Amino acid sequence: MLEMGTGVGMATAWIVTGLGDRRDVEVVTVERDPRLAESLRAWPWPAFVRLLQADALDALGRLGTFDLVFPDSHAGKYLGLDRTLAALRPGGMLLVDDMTPMPAAGGEWHELAAELRRTLLSHPELQAIDMDWCGGVILAARRRPAGA
């Protein structure tokens, strides 16, 4: 699993909690801000959590591919979506949140979110669903190649 934009670690904690007793998984979370990344290292994360301090787009090319990708940062979500999709294995899931326009958000954010929504819902390599849940979620599966 890959999360881009660890922030204060809330989504990472949700992912870890959701895994329950499983230990057959690796969770890679990438945070650009060095101070946040350093403070997150002090948390008692399970051994299967790997925290990287890096720019998400720079890290994508060297991290490999994943069964679940959660781009929770500008980079990888609004910028470099092609690199994010390249990191998603066939049959893997892409989870994109914060897709519902917020009244306080500026026009630029509305335009970015609308373009991202159009791209995800019409992308030929994805089967996507737009859910009006929480802050708006798009869940997409990367299609497997024909005959696979």
TORRO-783536 format. One line per field, with one value per residue: residue number from 1; residue in three letters; x negated, y negated, z of N, C-alpha, C, O in turn. Coordinates in pm, 1 decimal. Layout:
k NUM  ...
r ALA  ...
n_X X  ...
n_Y Y  ...
n_Z Z  ...
ca_X X  ...
ca_Y Y  ...
ca_Z Z  ...
c_X X  ...
c_Y Y  ...
c_Z Z  ...
o_X X  ...
o_Y Y  ...
o_Z Z  ...
! end
This chain:
k 1  2  3  4  5  6  7  8  9  10  11  12  13  14  15  16  17  18  19  20  21  22  23  24  25  26  27  28  29  30  31  32  33  34  35  36  37  38  39  40  41  42  43  44  45  46  47  48  49  50  51  52  53  54  55  56  57  58  59  60  61  62  63  64  65  66  67  68  69  70  71  72  73  74  75  76  77  78  79  80  81  82  83  84  85  86  87  88  89  90  91  92  93  94  95  96  97  98  99  100  101  102  103  104  105  106  107  108  109  110  111  112  113  114  115  116  117  118  119  120  121  122  123  124  125  126  127  128  129  130  131  132  133  134  135  136  137  138  139  140  141  142  143  144  145  146  147  148
r MET  LEU  GLU  MET  GLY  THR  GLY  VAL  GLY  MET  ALA  THR  ALA  TRP  ILE  VAL  THR  GLY  LEU  GLY  ASP  ARG  ARG  ASP  VAL  GLU  VAL  VAL  THR  VAL  GLU  ARG  ASP  PRO  ARG  LEU  ALA  GLU  SER  LEU  ARG  ALA  TRP  PRO  TRP  PRO  ALA  PHE  VAL  ARG  LEU  LEU  GLN  ALA  ASP  ALA  LEU  ASP  ALA  LEU  GLY  ARG  LEU  GLY  THR  PHE  ASP  LEU  VAL  PHE  PRO  ASP  SER  HIS  ALA  GLY  LYS  TYR  LEU  GLY  LEU  ASP  ARG  THR  LEU  ALA  ALA  LEU  ARG  PRO  GLY  GLY  MET  LEU  LEU  VAL  ASP  ASP  MET  THR  PRO  MET  PRO  ALA  ALA  GLY  GLY  GLU  TRP  HIS  GLU  LEU  ALA  ALA  GLU  LEU  ARG  ARG  THR  LEU  LEU  SER  HIS  PRO  GLU  LEU  GLN  ALA  ILE  ASP  MET  ASP  TRP  CYS  GLY  GLY  VAL  ILE  LEU  ALA  ALA  ARG  ARG  ARG  PRO  ALA  GLY  ALA
n_X -84.5  -45.5  -74.7  -57.5  -157.0  -163.6  -124.2  -2.4  25.7  276.8  436.3  260.7  266.4  534.5  526.9  346.8  491.6  715.2  602.4  585.3  488.2  321.4  8.0  -115.8  -171.5  -295.2  -311.9  -372.5  -446.8  -463.4  -607.3  -662.2  -745.8  -1013.9  -1013.9  -762.4  -783.8  -996.1  -885.6  -685.3  -826.0  -870.8  -645.9  -492.4  -488.2  -380.1  -605.6  -569.8  -521.1  -656.7  -808.3  -877.9  -1073.2  -1028.8  -976.3  -672.3  -632.8  -894.2  -968.2  -800.3  -892.4  -1083.7  -981.6  -838.1  -552.1  -205.5  72.2  269.4  320.6  309.7  332.3  281.2  199.0  108.4  -83.0  -95.3  171.5  313.4  105.5  -110.4  39.9  19.3  -217.4  -140.9  58.2  -101.4  -228.7  -40.2  67.7  202.4  538.6  519.9  618.6  718.0  754.9  911.0  959.0  1142.0  1297.8  1532.4  1650.2  1561.4  1713.4  1537.3  1310.6  1096.3  1146.4  952.5  896.5  1144.7  1152.8  928.6  1012.0  1243.9  1136.4  970.0  1164.1  1305.8  1098.1  1035.6  1280.7  1315.5  1092.4  922.6  786.3  893.9  1156.1  1393.2  1566.2  1768.8  1823.0  2051.7  1960.8  1855.6  1597.5  1620.3  1537.1  1346.1  1321.7  1119.5  1040.6  760.9  765.9  715.7  488.6  617.8  697.2  550.5
n_Y 116.8  -223.6  -546.8  -885.3  -1184.1  -1201.4  -1375.6  -1446.9  -1186.8  -1068.7  -928.1  -719.6  -591.6  -509.4  -326.4  -133.8  -49.9  56.0  280.2  458.3  757.0  835.7  898.7  935.8  742.8  438.7  104.2  -188.8  -515.7  -850.0  -1154.4  -1491.8  -1713.5  -1773.9  -1816.0  -1723.4  -1455.9  -1368.8  -1397.0  -1207.2  -971.4  -913.9  -789.1  -480.8  -291.2  8.0  269.3  311.6  69.0  -180.0  -482.7  -746.5  -1029.9  -1244.5  -1396.2  -1320.3  -1275.4  -1249.1  -1020.7  -822.3  -688.4  -509.3  -339.9  -114.0  98.2  103.7  246.3  92.6  -247.9  -561.5  -874.4  -1139.0  -1397.3  -1701.9  -1659.2  -1382.1  -1350.4  -1581.0  -1670.2  -1493.8  -1258.6  -1056.0  -926.4  -827.6  -645.9  -469.6  -345.0  -180.4  143.2  374.2  451.0  336.5  92.4  -246.7  -513.6  -811.1  -1101.3  -1386.5  -1505.7  -1647.7  -1967.6  -2231.7  -2502.0  -2703.1  -2666.5  -2774.2  -2891.1  -2777.0  -2529.2  -2404.5  -2378.1  -2210.4  -1977.3  -1912.5  -1855.6  -1639.4  -1455.8  -1414.0  -1299.9  -1062.8  -922.9  -873.9  -748.3  -516.1  -297.0  -253.3  -148.0  -321.5  -464.5  -720.9  -844.7  -991.1  -1053.9  -1135.0  -1352.2  -1332.9  -1079.7  -899.1  -583.4  -363.8  -93.4  50.1  162.7  498.7  626.6  736.8  1078.5  1146.4
n_Z 0.0  -71.8  47.2  -21.3  110.0  403.4  617.8  935.8  1000.5  1023.5  824.6  775.3  1022.2  1018.6  806.4  909.0  1134.8  1006.4  891.9  1092.7  1245.9  1044.4  895.6  665.1  479.3  334.0  421.2  273.5  331.6  232.5  305.5  242.1  397.0  605.5  886.7  974.5  891.1  1050.8  1310.1  1290.8  1287.1  1549.3  1643.6  1747.6  1514.0  1344.3  1235.8  963.9  847.6  652.2  657.4  448.6  387.2  145.4  -177.4  -321.5  -600.4  -692.3  -554.8  -655.4  -892.8  -801.8  -612.5  -682.4  -751.5  -644.9  -461.5  -353.3  -376.3  -232.1  -299.2  -118.4  -135.1  -301.9  -500.5  -704.0  -699.2  -807.7  -958.0  -1168.8  -1201.2  -1385.6  -1312.8  -1066.5  -1142.5  -1284.2  -1076.8  -978.0  -957.1  -1202.6  -1143.2  -899.6  -646.7  -650.1  -438.6  -399.1  -225.4  -84.7  -288.1  -306.7  -367.9  -152.7  14.0  107.1  -39.1  -301.0  -644.2  -811.2  -690.6  -721.9  -1000.0  -1041.9  -902.4  -1047.2  -1298.8  -1231.6  -1145.8  -1390.5  -1540.5  -1394.3  -1401.0  -1668.7  -1759.8  -1961.3  -1850.5  -1606.2  -1386.7  -1242.2  -959.4  -840.1  -530.5  -314.6  -38.9  282.8  237.5  -31.8  -249.5  -480.7  -601.0  -766.1  -981.8  -1131.6  -1455.3  -1563.9  -1806.8  -2123.1  -2146.1  -1926.4
ca_X 0.0  -120.6  -7.2  -139.7  -107.9  -137.7  -74.8  -21.2  34.3  412.1  475.2  172.5  321.7  657.7  486.4  289.7  602.4  796.8  533.5  604.5  374.5  242.0  -132.3  -165.6  -155.0  -384.0  -250.9  -473.8  -385.9  -562.2  -581.6  -762.6  -793.2  -1109.4  -977.0  -652.5  -836.4  -1077.1  -797.3  -611.7  -914.8  -865.3  -527.6  -520.3  -427.0  -418.1  -725.1  -535.9  -503.1  -782.3  -789.1  -982.3  -1070.2  -1063.7  -870.8  -599.6  -657.8  -1031.3  -975.6  -718.7  -966.3  -1174.1  -913.9  -775.6  -408.5  -126.4  210.1  354.8  252.0  390.8  262.2  342.0  119.9  121.8  -168.2  -43.9  317.0  340.6  -15.0  -177.7  131.1  -32.5  -314.8  -64.5  120.9  -208.0  -263.5  74.9  66.7  330.4  625.7  501.8  719.4  678.9  850.9  889.7  1058.0  1157.1  1345.7  1650.2  1610.5  1590.1  1742.5  1423.6  1201.2  1092.0  1182.7  848.6  916.8  1264.0  1113.3  841.5  1093.1  1332.6  1053.4  929.9  1283.5  1327.5  989.3  1048.7  1403.1  1311.6  962.0  943.1  724.5  958.1  1299.2  1403.7  1696.5  1768.8  1911.0  2082.8  1942.7  1758.8  1554.6  1621.9  1436.1  1347.6  1252.1  1097.1  958.8  688.0  807.1  614.1  478.2  702.8  638.8  471.2
ca_Y 0.0  -348.8  -672.3  -1002.9  -1295.3  -1147.0  -1480.3  -1414.6  -1042.3  -1020.8  -824.6  -605.8  -522.0  -441.5  -210.7  -34.5  3.3  138.2  405.6  548.4  842.1  873.2  856.1  977.3  625.3  325.3  -26.4  -291.5  -647.2  -948.7  -1291.1  -1584.0  -1805.6  -1702.9  -1822.9  -1628.8  -1319.6  -1337.8  -1378.1  -1081.8  -858.3  -887.0  -708.9  -335.7  -225.1  148.7  289.6  312.8  -68.6  -246.0  -625.8  -808.8  -1175.2  -1270.2  -1447.8  -1202.9  -1251.7  -1199.5  -886.4  -725.5  -609.4  -411.4  -263.6  7.7  91.8  126.8  294.5  -18.2  -376.9  -669.1  -1001.3  -1236.2  -1519.2  -1768.0  -1579.8  -1246.3  -1358.0  -1683.5  -1675.6  -1365.1  -1145.4  -948.2  -850.9  -755.6  -531.5  -374.8  -273.5  -98.1  272.9  416.4  505.2  256.0  -9.4  -386.1  -581.6  -956.0  -1167.4  -1532.5  -1538.3  -1733.1  -2108.4  -2294.6  -2643.6  -2790.7  -2640.9  -2869.4  -2847.2  -2690.5  -2394.5  -2349.5  -2340.1  -2092.9  -1862.4  -1877.5  -1792.0  -1509.3  -1370.9  -1377.0  -1210.5  -931.8  -854.4  -840.2  -691.3  -382.8  -191.2  -249.4  -132.7  -410.6  -501.7  -847.7  -826.1  -1110.3  -1008.5  -1214.6  -1467.8  -1293.0  -977.6  -821.8  -456.6  -313.2  25.9  51.7  278.2  596.9  638.6  839.8  1211.4  1170.6
ca_Z 0.0  -79.4  80.0  -48.6  189.8  536.7  707.3  1077.7  1016.0  1051.4  728.8  799.8  1139.1  975.6  726.1  1001.2  1214.0  917.7  862.9  1206.6  1282.2  926.2  893.8  534.2  395.2  360.6  402.6  248.8  338.1  188.6  351.1  190.8  500.5  691.6  1029.1  996.7  877.7  1169.9  1425.5  1270.3  1316.4  1693.0  1674.2  1750.7  1398.2  1327.2  1152.8  821.7  800.7  614.2  637.7  368.2  374.1  6.2  -263.2  -370.0  -742.7  -705.8  -497.2  -727.7  -989.0  -741.6  -506.8  -732.7  -774.8  -524.1  -474.2  -312.7  -376.1  -176.2  -314.8  -27.6  -147.2  -432.0  -589.2  -714.4  -713.0  -909.3  -1041.2  -1182.9  -1189.3  -1470.2  -1232.7  -965.0  -1208.0  -1318.8  -953.6  -941.5  -1025.9  -1260.2  -1039.6  -779.2  -618.2  -630.1  -352.8  -405.9  -139.9  -92.0  -421.9  -298.5  -352.6  -25.2  -10.0  137.1  -133.9  -411.5  -777.1  -867.5  -637.0  -786.7  -1135.7  -1031.8  -862.0  -1158.5  -1402.3  -1179.2  -1151.1  -1530.9  -1581.0  -1329.5  -1441.3  -1811.3  -1794.1  -2018.9  -1770.2  -1475.1  -1364.9  -1126.9  -906.5  -767.5  -415.6  -236.9  98.7  358.4  157.9  -171.7  -272.2  -603.2  -586.2  -901.0  -998.7  -1258.6  -1535.0  -1600.0  -1952.0  -2182.6  -2144.0  -1803.7
c_X -89.0  -29.1  -104.6  -78.3  -68.3  -77.7  -104.4  -0.7  173.2  452.8  387.3  225.6  450.7  624.3  435.3  400.3  689.3  733.5  545.8  477.2  287.5  100.0  -197.4  -158.4  -263.6  -305.9  -365.3  -401.4  -494.2  -518.3  -695.5  -825.3  -886.8  -1071.5  -862.2  -702.4  -915.2  -988.0  -718.9  -696.6  -911.2  -744.4  -561.4  -448.9  -466.9  -536.3  -694.4  -509.1  -639.6  -751.4  -908.1  -964.6  -1121.7  -948.8  -802.9  -629.6  -798.1  -1041.3  -904.2  -798.2  -1052.0  -1108.7  -853.3  -627.4  -333.0  12.8  311.0  270.7  352.1  312.0  332.9  258.8  142.1  42.0  -118.3  105.5  351.8  223.4  -73.3  -87.8  82.9  -134.2  -245.9  -2.0  18.0  -249.1  -152.0  74.5  201.0  413.3  616.3  605.7  655.1  788.9  817.6  999.3  1058.8  1202.7  1471.1  1605.9  1654.0  1612.6  1622.4  1308.0  1210.2  1128.2  1080.8  866.6  1037.5  1231.2  1025.0  921.9  1184.6  1254.7  1008.8  1046.9  1308.1  1222.9  1007.8  1170.0  1402.5  1182.0  979.8  882.6  790.5  1106.0  1324.5  1548.5  1678.9  1870.0  1927.9  2080.7  1834.2  1722.3  1551.8  1506.8  1455.2  1261.6  1240.5  1009.7  887.3  723.3  688.0  606.4  567.0  628.1  558.9  557.2
c_Y -123.1  -464.4  -785.0  -1120.9  -1250.0  -1251.1  -1445.6  -1266.2  -986.4  -909.0  -700.1  -523.4  -448.2  -315.4  -99.2  29.6  96.6  272.0  506.3  625.1  881.7  818.4  891.8  863.8  523.8  198.5  -126.0  -424.8  -752.3  -1087.0  -1380.8  -1670.0  -1733.3  -1705.4  -1728.2  -1485.5  -1279.1  -1314.7  -1247.5  -959.4  -820.7  -801.3  -560.8  -261.4  -77.7  159.5  286.0  173.6  -128.6  -391.0  -682.0  -958.9  -1204.7  -1341.4  -1326.0  -1174.0  -1199.6  -1054.7  -782.0  -635.1  -499.5  -323.1  -132.1  -12.6  141.1  176.5  187.8  -144.2  -482.6  -799.2  -1110.1  -1363.9  -1576.9  -1691.2  -1436.2  -1242.0  -1456.4  -1701.7  -1535.5  -1245.0  -1027.4  -863.4  -770.6  -631.0  -427.0  -292.3  -179.9  30.0  297.7  488.7  427.3  146.0  -145.7  -452.4  -729.7  -1022.9  -1317.9  -1578.1  -1625.8  -1878.1  -2164.3  -2443.5  -2735.7  -2773.0  -2739.5  -2806.1  -2754.1  -2547.1  -2328.8  -2300.8  -2215.7  -1967.3  -1817.6  -1807.0  -1653.5  -1411.1  -1323.0  -1274.7  -1070.8  -854.1  -813.7  -771.4  -548.6  -268.1  -173.9  -217.2  -207.6  -436.5  -627.0  -835.0  -957.6  -1071.6  -1092.9  -1337.7  -1438.0  -1199.1  -918.5  -699.0  -396.8  -188.7  15.5  179.6  368.8  602.3  752.2  973.1  1242.2  1230.6
c_Z 0.0  -45.0  49.6  24.0  328.6  629.7  851.3  1105.2  1038.1  954.9  745.7  917.2  1102.5  896.8  816.8  1084.4  1129.9  883.4  976.4  1239.2  1162.9  938.6  760.5  431.8  429.1  330.0  389.2  249.0  316.4  233.2  305.3  300.7  597.0  839.7  1061.5  992.2  1001.9  1291.7  1413.4  1301.9  1464.6  1732.3  1669.8  1636.6  1396.1  1230.5  1003.7  764.7  772.8  580.5  560.6  369.8  234.3  -61.1  -326.8  -516.9  -767.2  -659.0  -582.1  -820.5  -929.4  -634.5  -553.9  -755.1  -652.1  -557.7  -434.6  -311.6  -329.9  -189.3  -233.9  -22.1  -285.9  -536.9  -587.9  -733.0  -824.8  -1004.3  -1049.9  -1167.9  -1273.8  -1395.2  -1123.5  -1025.4  -1248.2  -1196.5  -907.5  -1024.3  -1093.9  -1153.9  -909.5  -767.8  -594.7  -549.6  -351.4  -324.4  -162.8  -230.2  -422.5  -279.1  -217.8  -50.1  10.8  38.9  -250.1  -543.9  -839.4  -818.7  -703.3  -927.3  -1134.5  -999.1  -975.5  -1269.0  -1357.6  -1185.6  -1294.7  -1576.7  -1523.2  -1381.2  -1588.8  -1853.9  -1845.2  -1938.1  -1633.9  -1486.3  -1234.7  -1088.0  -821.6  -654.7  -340.5  -89.5  161.8  276.4  9.3  -200.7  -411.5  -577.6  -726.3  -895.4  -1132.4  -1332.3  -1560.5  -1752.7  -2003.1  -2185.2  -2018.2  -1695.1
o_X -194.2  79.9  -220.7  38.3  48.4  9.2  -219.1  -8.5  187.3  499.6  435.6  228.9  473.9  685.2  475.9  401.6  731.5  804.0  519.7  371.1  189.5  77.5  -318.8  -141.1  -317.2  -241.7  -444.3  -305.4  -602.5  -407.5  -812.4  -945.5  -843.8  -1094.5  -864.5  -668.3  -901.3  -1012.5  -689.1  -643.5  -945.0  -741.0  -650.4  -360.4  -575.8  -562.2  -784.4  -477.7  -727.6  -677.2  -1023.3  -853.1  -1240.9  -837.7  -870.8  -649.8  -818.6  -1114.9  -943.0  -772.2  -1089.4  -1176.1  -820.5  -581.2  -388.4  64.7  426.1  162.5  463.6  232.9  433.3  249.6  189.4  91.0  -101.5  160.4  412.7  241.3  -84.3  -133.7  104.0  -137.3  -287.4  -8.2  47.7  -299.2  -167.9  80.4  303.4  363.3  696.2  672.2  552.0  905.3  709.5  1118.0  986.8  1152.4  1512.0  1532.5  1768.0  1538.9  1607.6  1217.2  1318.6  1139.4  1117.4  853.4  1033.1  1276.9  1043.7  902.0  1201.3  1302.7  1009.6  1029.7  1329.0  1255.4  996.9  1162.0  1481.0  1164.3  1045.4  923.4  748.4  1172.3  1282.2  1639.7  1585.7  1989.1  1830.6  2184.8  1731.5  1809.4  1487.8  1390.9  1567.7  1145.4  1340.5  917.0  946.3  711.9  575.0  707.8  588.1  510.7  505.2  508.2
o_Y -125.7  -478.2  -780.2  -1154.2  -1259.5  -1219.8  -1417.6  -1223.2  -868.0  -804.4  -587.8  -400.5  -337.0  -210.4  16.3  151.4  202.6  367.0  625.2  565.6  954.3  707.0  879.6  887.6  523.6  187.4  -144.9  -444.1  -744.5  -1131.4  -1349.2  -1696.4  -1639.8  -1607.6  -1660.4  -1403.8  -1167.2  -1221.9  -1183.7  -855.0  -708.0  -746.7  -519.9  -179.3  -42.4  67.6  259.9  160.6  -128.4  -419.2  -667.2  -1009.1  -1192.3  -1346.5  -1238.4  -1058.2  -1114.7  -975.2  -665.2  -514.9  -405.6  -240.3  -46.9  -125.0  210.5  152.7  192.3  -147.2  -491.8  -832.2  -1165.9  -1429.6  -1507.8  -1661.9  -1376.5  -1141.2  -1418.4  -1744.2  -1466.2  -1138.8  -911.8  -741.5  -659.1  -523.1  -307.5  -180.9  -108.2  25.3  247.4  576.7  449.2  110.7  -157.4  -447.8  -769.5  -1003.8  -1370.0  -1677.1  -1673.4  -1908.5  -2146.4  -2504.9  -2835.3  -2856.1  -2781.4  -2684.1  -2662.0  -2453.2  -2210.5  -2194.3  -2125.6  -1862.9  -1697.7  -1709.2  -1559.8  -1296.3  -1203.8  -1176.2  -971.6  -733.1  -728.0  -739.8  -467.8  -153.2  -89.5  -254.5  -162.7  -431.4  -637.1  -816.6  -1025.5  -1058.5  -1119.1  -1420.2  -1509.9  -1234.5  -891.6  -709.0  -381.3  -179.7  -23.1  289.8  322.9  584.3  851.6  979.1  1352.0  1257.6
o_Z 63.9  -100.6  90.1  2.7  366.7  711.0  886.1  1220.3  1068.6  999.9  731.6  911.4  1149.9  917.3  803.0  1102.1  1176.2  849.5  958.2  1257.9  1179.7  985.7  744.7  312.3  539.9  225.6  481.7  174.4  374.3  203.2  327.3  297.4  664.6  910.8  1164.1  1077.7  1051.3  1368.9  1514.4  1339.7  1500.9  1842.6  1595.3  1660.8  1441.3  1152.8  923.8  646.4  858.9  486.4  601.5  355.4  206.6  -8.4  -380.3  -553.4  -853.9  -717.4  -581.5  -825.4  -999.7  -573.2  -471.3  -775.1  -566.9  -666.7  -477.9  -253.0  -381.3  -100.9  -278.2  81.6  -376.1  -646.0  -481.6  -777.5  -924.8  -1118.5  -948.7  -1125.8  -1237.0  -1411.8  -1091.7  -966.5  -1246.2  -1211.7  -808.7  -1147.2  -1047.6  -1083.9  -818.4  -865.2  -528.5  -589.2  -308.0  -350.9  -248.0  -283.2  -528.4  -185.1  -175.0  -127.2  -60.0  34.5  -290.5  -555.4  -912.5  -897.2  -737.1  -968.8  -1216.2  -1061.1  -997.8  -1326.3  -1437.4  -1226.4  -1317.2  -1642.9  -1595.2  -1402.4  -1629.4  -1971.6  -1779.4  -1955.2  -1554.8  -1583.1  -1128.2  -1170.5  -741.7  -679.6  -307.6  -25.1  99.3  248.5  -67.4  -179.1  -453.8  -538.2  -796.4  -815.0  -1233.3  -1278.6  -1576.5  -1820.3  -1933.6  -2221.8  -2004.4  -1585.5
! end
